[in-house]
Amino acid sequence: MPAPLTYMLIDGHSVIHAWPELLLDHRVATRRHLARTELLRRLRNLQDMSGMQVVVVFDGAKQGTNEERKKDGLQIIYADPGTTADTIIERLVARYAKERPMRVASADGMVRETILSLGAEWISPETLRGLCNSAETNMRARLA
């Protein structure tokens, strides 16, 4: 029987604020979308090369929680104004961590403590960057 699919949950804004190259764009209102686009590009590469299902959660949708997902693509969740990405991530871990392997990337210490107590693995945004770098190196090697 194949191993269960590992889910990687990403606190999108937490990672954007932790990666200096993304934070530069995020701080300029007219370039903010570029930080999100670059993060999603790197996470697509990670998903493609690792076989994990990547779920990115962002704070601050204007109207209600909504979700985007293309077949076999990243799953992107936008929290409604009354809910945070942290809350959505913690709820997902509480519901699914007993059934399947889950990792969470966030710089938030409270999120780390909560998801660890619920049975998920925590990684820092810096560790996530290393995973993305390795995935991109492997991708380039395969294409060469």
C-alpha positions as a Markdown table, in Angstrom:
| # | Residue | x | y | z |
|---|---|---|---|---|
| 1 | Met | 0.0 | 0.0 | 0.0 |
| 2 | Pro | 1.5 | 3.4 | -1.0 |
| 3 | Ala | 2.3 | 5.9 | 1.8 |
| 4 | Pro | -0.4 | 8.5 | 2.4 |
| 5 | Leu | 0.0 | 11.8 | 0.6 |
| 6 | Thr | 1.8 | 14.4 | 2.8 |
| 7 | Tyr | 0.1 | 17.8 | 3.0 |
| 8 | Met | 2.2 | 20.9 | 3.4 |
| 9 | Leu | 0.2 | 23.8 | 4.8 |
| 10 | Ile | 1.8 | 27.2 | 4.3 |
| 11 | Asp | 0.9 | 30.5 | 6.1 |
| 12 | Gly | 1.3 | 32.6 | 3.0 |
| 13 | His | 1.8 | 36.0 | 4.6 |
| 14 | Ser | 4.0 | 34.6 | 7.4 |
| 15 | Val | 6.4 | 33.3 | 4.7 |
| 16 | Ile | 6.3 | 36.5 | 2.7 |
| 17 | His | 7.3 | 38.5 | 5.7 |
| 18 | Ala | 10.1 | 36.0 | 6.6 |
| 19 | Trp | 11.7 | 35.9 | 3.1 |
| 20 | Pro | 13.4 | 39.3 | 2.5 |
| 21 | Glu | 13.2 | 39.1 | -1.3 |
| 22 | Leu | 9.4 | 38.7 | -1.0 |
| 23 | Leu | 9.0 | 41.3 | 1.7 |
| 24 | Leu | 10.6 | 44.0 | -0.5 |
| 25 | Asp | 7.8 | 43.7 | -3.0 |
| 26 | His | 5.1 | 43.2 | -0.4 |
| 27 | Arg | 6.0 | 46.5 | 1.3 |
| 28 | Val | 5.1 | 48.4 | -1.9 |
| 29 | Ala | 1.4 | 48.4 | -2.5 |
| 30 | Thr | 1.7 | 48.4 | -6.3 |
| 31 | Arg | 4.1 | 45.5 | -6.2 |
| 32 | Arg | 2.4 | 43.4 | -3.4 |
| 33 | His | 0.9 | 41.0 | -5.9 |
| 34 | Leu | 4.5 | 40.2 | -7.2 |
| 35 | Ala | 5.4 | 38.8 | -3.7 |
| 36 | Arg | 2.4 | 36.5 | -3.7 |
| 37 | Thr | 3.0 | 35.4 | -7.3 |
| 38 | Glu | 6.6 | 34.6 | -6.7 |
| 39 | Leu | 5.8 | 32.6 | -3.5 |
| 40 | Leu | 3.1 | 30.6 | -5.4 |
| 41 | Arg | 5.6 | 29.9 | -8.3 |
| 42 | Arg | 8.2 | 28.5 | -5.9 |
| 43 | Leu | 5.6 | 26.4 | -4.0 |
| 44 | Arg | 4.3 | 25.0 | -7.3 |
| 45 | Asn | 7.9 | 23.8 | -8.1 |
| 46 | Leu | 8.1 | 22.3 | -4.6 |
| 47 | Gln | 4.8 | 20.4 | -5.0 |
| 48 | Asp | 5.8 | 19.2 | -8.5 |
| 49 | Met | 9.2 | 17.9 | -7.4 |
| 50 | Ser | 8.2 | 16.5 | -3.9 |
| 51 | Gly | 4.9 | 14.9 | -4.5 |
| 52 | Met | 3.4 | 16.7 | -1.5 |
| 53 | Gln | 0.0 | 18.4 | -1.7 |
| 54 | Val | 0.7 | 22.1 | -1.0 |
| 55 | Val | -2.0 | 24.2 | 0.6 |
| 56 | Val | -1.4 | 27.9 | 0.9 |
| 57 | Val | -3.5 | 30.0 | 3.3 |
| 58 | Phe | -3.6 | 33.8 | 3.1 |
| 59 | Asp | -5.3 | 36.3 | 5.4 |
| 60 | Gly | -7.7 | 38.9 | 4.2 |
| 61 | Ala | -10.1 | 38.1 | 1.5 |
| 62 | Lys | -12.7 | 40.9 | 1.0 |
| 63 | Gln | -15.8 | 38.7 | 1.1 |
| 64 | Gly | -16.0 | 35.3 | 2.7 |
| 65 | Thr | -13.5 | 32.4 | 2.8 |
| 66 | Asn | -12.8 | 31.2 | -0.7 |
| 67 | Glu | -10.5 | 28.7 | -2.3 |
| 68 | Glu | -8.8 | 28.1 | -5.7 |
| 69 | Arg | -7.5 | 24.8 | -6.9 |
| 70 | Lys | -6.6 | 23.4 | -10.3 |
| 71 | Lys | -6.5 | 19.7 | -10.9 |
| 72 | Asp | -3.3 | 18.5 | -9.3 |
| 73 | Gly | -2.3 | 22.1 | -8.5 |
| 74 | Leu | -1.8 | 24.1 | -5.5 |
| 75 | Gln | -4.7 | 24.6 | -3.2 |
| 76 | Ile | -5.0 | 28.3 | -2.2 |
| 77 | Ile | -7.3 | 29.4 | 0.6 |
| 78 | Tyr | -8.2 | 33.0 | 1.3 |
| 79 | Ala | -9.5 | 33.7 | 4.8 |
| 80 | Asp | -12.5 | 35.9 | 5.2 |
| 81 | Pro | -12.0 | 39.2 | 7.2 |
| 82 | Gly | -13.3 | 37.5 | 10.4 |
| 83 | Thr | -10.9 | 34.6 | 10.3 |
| 84 | Thr | -7.1 | 34.4 | 10.1 |
| 85 | Ala | -4.9 | 32.1 | 8.1 |
| 86 | Asp | -3.6 | 30.8 | 11.5 |
| 87 | Thr | -7.1 | 29.7 | 12.5 |
| 88 | Ile | -7.8 | 27.9 | 9.2 |
| 89 | Ile | -4.4 | 26.1 | 9.4 |
| 90 | Glu | -5.1 | 25.0 | 13.0 |
| 91 | Arg | -8.6 | 23.7 | 12.0 |
| 92 | Leu | -7.2 | 21.8 | 9.1 |
| 93 | Val | -4.5 | 20.2 | 11.3 |
| 94 | Ala | -7.0 | 19.4 | 14.0 |
| 95 | Arg | -9.3 | 17.7 | 11.5 |
| 96 | Tyr | -6.8 | 15.8 | 9.3 |
| 97 | Ala | -3.4 | 15.3 | 11.1 |
| 98 | Lys | -4.5 | 11.9 | 12.6 |
| 99 | Glu | -5.4 | 10.6 | 9.1 |
| 100 | Arg | -2.5 | 11.8 | 7.0 |
| 101 | Pro | 1.0 | 13.3 | 7.4 |
| 102 | Met | 0.9 | 17.1 | 7.7 |
| 103 | Arg | 3.6 | 19.7 | 7.8 |
| 104 | Val | 3.1 | 23.4 | 8.5 |
| 105 | Ala | 5.3 | 26.3 | 7.5 |
| 106 | Ser | 4.8 | 29.4 | 9.7 |
| 107 | Ala | 6.9 | 31.9 | 11.6 |
| 108 | Asp | 4.2 | 32.1 | 14.3 |
| 109 | Gly | 5.2 | 30.5 | 17.6 |
| 110 | Met | 1.6 | 30.0 | 18.7 |
| 111 | Val | 0.8 | 28.2 | 15.5 |
| 112 | Arg | 3.9 | 26.0 | 15.9 |
| 113 | Glu | 2.8 | 25.0 | 19.5 |
| 114 | Thr | -0.8 | 24.3 | 18.5 |
| 115 | Ile | -0.1 | 22.2 | 15.4 |
| 116 | Leu | 2.7 | 20.2 | 17.2 |
| 117 | Ser | 0.2 | 19.4 | 19.9 |
| 118 | Leu | -2.3 | 18.2 | 17.3 |
| 119 | Gly | 0.2 | 15.9 | 15.6 |
| 120 | Ala | 1.5 | 17.8 | 12.7 |
| 121 | Glu | 5.2 | 18.6 | 11.9 |
| 122 | Trp | 6.3 | 22.3 | 12.0 |
| 123 | Ile | 9.0 | 23.8 | 9.7 |
| 124 | Ser | 10.2 | 27.4 | 9.7 |
| 125 | Pro | 10.0 | 29.7 | 6.6 |
| 126 | Glu | 13.7 | 29.3 | 6.3 |
| 127 | Thr | 13.5 | 25.5 | 6.1 |
| 128 | Leu | 10.7 | 25.9 | 3.5 |
| 129 | Arg | 13.0 | 28.1 | 1.5 |
| 130 | Gly | 15.6 | 25.4 | 1.6 |
| 131 | Leu | 13.1 | 22.8 | 0.4 |
| 132 | Cys | 12.1 | 25.1 | -2.5 |
| 133 | Asn | 15.7 | 25.7 | -3.4 |
| 134 | Ser | 16.4 | 21.9 | -3.5 |
| 135 | Ala | 13.3 | 21.3 | -5.5 |
| 136 | Glu | 14.3 | 23.9 | -8.1 |
| 137 | Thr | 17.9 | 22.5 | -8.2 |
| 138 | Asn | 16.5 | 19.1 | -8.9 |
| 139 | Met | 14.1 | 20.4 | -11.5 |
| 140 | Arg | 16.9 | 22.2 | -13.3 |
| 141 | Ala | 19.0 | 19.0 | -13.2 |
| 142 | Arg | 16.2 | 16.9 | -14.7 |
| 143 | Leu | 15.7 | 19.4 | -17.5 |
| 144 | Ala | 19.4 | 19.5 | -18.3 |
